[in-house]
Amino acid sequence: MGEKIRIRIKKDKVYTDAGHYMGKIKGIVLEQNKIYGLNIKLDKKFKFNKNVMVKYLNVKDVGEVLIIENKVLESLKDILSI
């Protein structure tokens, strides 16, 4: 029988390791039955009203909140001019 993948997101807030609030998790991207990335709805302060995909390799910690590397935010600032 095929494997079942159950994904439950209890804590959906995303912060960088420098303490900046990014937004909320809106979805998970799977590849070959493994988590490849997360779709994150950016907070209003970014003035970019879309989801961005962050590779799971950039996740540093999962606990009460999800912590991602600050370099992700820096890259977004460069790309989106925010």
TIVEX-479688 format. One record per atom (N, C-alpha, C, O): x, y, z; residue in three letters. Coordinates in steps of 0.05 Angstrom, whole numbers, padded with zeros to 5 digits, always signed. Each point is the difference from the previous one (the first is absolute). Layout:
REM TIVEX-479688
XYZAla ...
REM end
This chain:
REM TIVEX-479688
+00017-00024+00000Met -00017+00024+00000Met +00017+00025+00000Met +00023+00000+00010Met -00033+00021-00021Gly +00014+00026-00001Gly +00003+00012+00028Gly -00017-00005+00018Gly +00037+00022-00016Glu +00004+00014+00026Glu -00020+00023+00002Glu -00007+00012-00020Glu -00001-00006+00045Lys -00016+00023+00005Lys +00017+00021+00012Lys +00017-00005+00017Lys -00022+00029-00025Ile +00014+00023+00011Ile -00020+00017+00014Ile -00019+00010-00012Ile +00023-00006+00038Arg -00018+00017+00015Arg +00015+00025+00009Arg +00022-00002+00011Arg -00033+00024-00018Ile +00013+00025+00007Ile -00020+00016+00017Ile -00023+00005-00007Ile +00033+00003+00029Arg -00016+00016+00019Arg +00015+00025+00008Arg +00022-00002+00011Arg -00033+00024-00017Ile +00013+00025+00007Ile -00014+00012+00024Ile -00022+00011-00002Ile +00034-00014+00025Lys -00012+00012+00025Lys +00010+00028+00004Lys -00016+00018+00006Lys +00041-00014-00011Lys +00012+00027+00004Lys +00007+00010-00028Lys +00016-00012-00014Lys -00029+00034+00006Asp +00004+00009-00027Asp +00016+00026-00003Asp +00003+00009-00022Asp +00006+00002+00044Lys +00015+00026-00002Lys +00029-00006-00007Lys +00012-00018+00010Lys -00002+00036-00028Val +00028-00004-00010Val +00016+00025+00007Val -00008+00022-00005Val +00031-00027+00018Tyr +00019+00021+00007Tyr +00027-00006-00011Tyr +00006-00024-00006Tyr +00011+00044+00003Thr +00028-00005-00008Thr +00016-00005+00026Thr -00010+00005+00022Thr +00034-00015-00025Asp +00017-00005+00023Asp +00010+00027+00012Asp +00012+00000+00022Asp -00017+00022-00035Ala +00007+00027+00010Ala -00025+00012+00014Ala +00002+00022+00011Ala -00024-00037-00010Gly -00024+00010+00015Gly -00020+00015-00016Gly -00019+00011+00011Gly +00022-00010-00038His -00019+00015-00017His -00024-00018-00006His +00004-00023-00009His -00028+00033+00012Tyr -00024-00015-00007Tyr -00003+00001-00030Tyr +00000+00021-00013Tyr -00004-00045+00001Met -00003-00003-00029Met -00029-00002-00009Met -00008+00013-00019Met -00007-00030+00032Gly -00027-00005-00008Gly -00010-00027+00011Gly +00009-00009+00021Gly -00027-00004-00036Lys -00012-00025+00009Lys +00003-00021-00022Lys +00000+00006-00024Lys +00003-00031+00033Ile +00001-00023-00018Ile -00027-00004-00013Ile -00020-00002+00015Ile +00019+00000-00041Lys -00025-00005-00014Lys -00001-00026-00015Lys -00021-00009-00009Lys +00044-00004+00007Gly +00001-00026-00014Gly +00027-00012+00002Gly +00020+00013+00007Gly -00019-00038-00014Ile +00025-00016+00000Ile +00004-00012-00028Ile -00018-00011-00012Ile +00043+00013+00002Val +00007-00011-00026Val +00014-00026+00005Val +00021-00001+00014Val -00031-00021-00026Leu +00012-00026+00003Leu +00013-00008-00025Leu -00009+00006-00022Leu +00032-00020+00025Glu +00014-00011-00023Glu +00010-00028+00008Glu +00016-00002+00019Glu -00024-00018-00033Gln +00008-00028+00006Gln -00006-00007+00029Gln +00017-00011+00014Gln -00040+00018-00005Asn -00010-00006+00028Asn +00016+00013+00022Asn +00001-00009+00022Asn +00013+00031-00029Lys +00015+00015+00020Lys -00008+00030-00002Lys -00008+00009-00021Lys +00011+00005+00043Ile -00006+00028-00001Ile +00023+00014-00015Ile +00023-00002+00008Ile -00031+00016-00029Tyr +00019+00015-00017Tyr +00001+00029+00008Tyr +00021+00013+00001Tyr -00045-00002+00005Gly -00002+00028+00007Gly -00026+00007+00013Gly -00018-00016+00002Gly +00016+00041+00005Leu -00024+00011+00013Leu -00010+00024-00015Leu +00016+00018-00007Leu -00042-00016+00003Asn -00012+00024-00011Asn -00006+00018+00023Asn -00015-00007+00018Asn +00025+00031-00019Ile -00004+00019+00022Ile -00014+00025-00011Ile +00010+00012-00019Ile -00032-00005+00032Lys -00014+00025-00006Lys +00014+00022+00016Lys +00000+00000+00024Lys +00013+00018-00039Leu +00015+00022+00013Leu -00018+00018+00015Leu -00023+00005-00008Leu +00033+00006+00030Asp -00015+00020+00016Asp -00005+00025-00016Asp +00015+00006-00019Asp -00035+00009+00027Lys -00008+00025-00014Lys +00023+00020-00002Lys +00001+00016-00019Lys +00016-00016+00039Lys +00021+00020+00000Lys +00019-00002-00024Lys +00014+00019-00006Lys -00014-00041-00008Phe +00017-00004-00023Phe -00012+00012-00026Phe +00014+00002-00020Phe -00040+00005+00021Lys -00013+00013-00023Lys +00002-00018-00025Lys +00000+00011-00023Lys +00001-00036+00027Phe +00002-00019-00022Phe -00021-00022+00007Phe +00006-00017+00017Phe -00029+00018-00029Asn -00023-00015+00009Asn -00002-00028-00013Asn -00021-00008-00010Asn +00043-00006+00010Lys +00001-00027-00011Lys +00014-00019+00018Lys +00014+00008+00020Lys -00016-00034-00027Asn +00015-00020+00015Asn +00028-00002-00012Asn +00004+00004-00024Asn +00015-00011+00040Val +00027-00007-00010Val +00007-00028+00010Val -00010-00009+00020Val +00026-00005-00036Met +00008-00026+00008Met +00029+00000+00011Met +00018+00011-00012Met -00016-00022+00036Val +00026-00001+00014Val +00008-00030+00001Val -00015-00016+00010Val +00039+00010-00019Lys +00009-00028+00001Lys +00003-00008+00029Lys +00008+00015+00017Lys -00015-00040-00012Tyr +00001-00011+00027Tyr +00029-00001+00010Tyr +00004+00000+00025Tyr +00015+00001-00043Leu +00028+00001+00009Leu +00006+00025+00016Leu +00019+00001+00015Leu -00034+00020-00019Asn +00004+00025+00013Asn -00015+00002+00027Asn +00002+00020+00014Asn -00016-00041-00006Val -00013-00001+00026Val +00020-00008+00021Val +00014-00020-00002Val -00012+00037+00023Lys +00020-00006+00021Lys -00013-00014+00024Lys +00014-00016+00013Lys -00039+00022-00007Asp -00013-00012+00023Asp -00030+00000-00003Asp -00012+00018-00012Asp +00000-00039+00023Val -00029-00002+00000Val -00008-00005+00029Val +00008-00019+00013Val -00024+00037-00002Gly -00009-00002+00027Gly -00026+00016+00003Gly -00019-00005-00015Gly +00018+00023+00034Glu -00024+00016+00003Glu -00005+00017-00025Glu -00022+00006-00008Glu +00044+00001-00005Val +00000+00014-00026Val +00020-00013-00018Val +00017-00015+00009Val -00018+00022-00035Leu +00020-00011-00019Leu +00021+00022-00003Leu -00006+00023-00005Leu +00031-00031+00007Ile +00023+00018-00003Ile +00014-00006-00026Ile +00009-00023-00005Ile -00005+00043-00012Ile +00015-00004-00025Ile +00024+00018+00001Ile +00002+00019+00016Ile +00017-00025-00034Glu +00025+00016-00001Glu -00006+00029-00009Glu -00016+00004-00018Glu +00029+00015+00030Asn -00004+00028-00007Asn +00008+00006-00029Asn -00010+00019-00011Asn +00028-00035+00000Lys +00008+00005-00028Lys -00023-00002-00019Lys +00001+00012-00022Lys -00022-00026+00030Val -00024-00002-00017Val -00014+00027-00002Val -00007+00009-00022Val +00005+00005+00044Leu -00012+00027+00001Leu +00018+00019-00016Leu -00011+00017-00015Leu +00037-00019+00018Glu +00018+00018-00014Glu -00003-00004-00031Glu +00000+00019-00015Glu -00003-00044+00007Ser -00003-00006-00028Ser -00027+00011-00010Ser -00001+00011-00022Ser -00020-00013+00038Leu -00026+00011-00008Leu +00001+00030-00003Leu -00012+00011-00018Leu +00027+00002+00036Lys +00002+00029-00001Lys +00014+00008-00027Lys -00008+00020-00012Lys +00028-00035+00004Asp +00014+00006-00025Asp -00018-00005-00024Asp -00001+00017-00018Asp -00014-00039+00018Ile -00017-00007-00022Ile -00024+00018-00003Ile -00007+00009-00021Ile -00006-00004+00044Leu -00026+00014+00000Leu +00003+00030+00005Leu -00019+00015-00001Leu +00044-00006+00006Ser +00005+00028+00007Ser -00018+00009+00023Ser -00013+00021-00002Ser +00014-00036+00024Ile -00015+00007+00023Ile +00017+00009+00023Ile -00009+00007+00021Ile 
REM end
